[in-house]
Amino acid sequence: MVARALRDAGCEVIYSGLHQTPEQIVETAIQEDVDGIGLSVLSGAHLTVFPRVMEILKERGIDDIVVFGGGVIPDRDVETLKQAGLAEIFTPGTSLNDIAEWVRNNLHNDE
């Protein structure tokens, strides 16, 4: 839903599908020369997957990709994820328009 909303809002979206490892996510982001990575986890693995993506980016010396996430994430975990380097966390109930506006305002746009 979020990928479609971002596309409909005029963002170029590359959807890599379900069940991607953090390594696969970062590799796709590098290959596609993205400005941002949007992560979504419904499984409860956000405290593992999201920080691992940030670690891999750091290991590879990449500091110009904005990473944001969302899903079923308890409020108590939001600050932990931001401390890990995620720029924003969207929890259930966040409007798709609000997410699209945040992306437009926070990701580099070459146009």
Phi, psi and omega in degrees: 000317181293317179301316180295318179297320179293318177299313180297335179275003176098006178275145171279125184238133173245109182265119184267356176093180182278161170061039176270139175284159175305322179297317178294321180299311181294318180299317178297317180300319179293311181300323183269358178053054184279160174268337183209157174237123175254121182251142177223127180227127176251355187272350184092005182268016184299327180285349176258307187291310185298309178298328179294321176300316179297319179299316181295317177302315179297315178302326182270002178073025182260117181233011183248015175252121179279128181246129177225163184210173178192182181131200179277086185239119179298144179308324183295342182264349185300311182296321178300317180291323177293323177294333177285349176117357177290138184284327180202152177233128179252121182260168181308139181099346176292132182287148178298326177296320179295320178296314180298319178296318178299315179299312179302323184275345189238353177251142179301139179231116182281353185278000000 
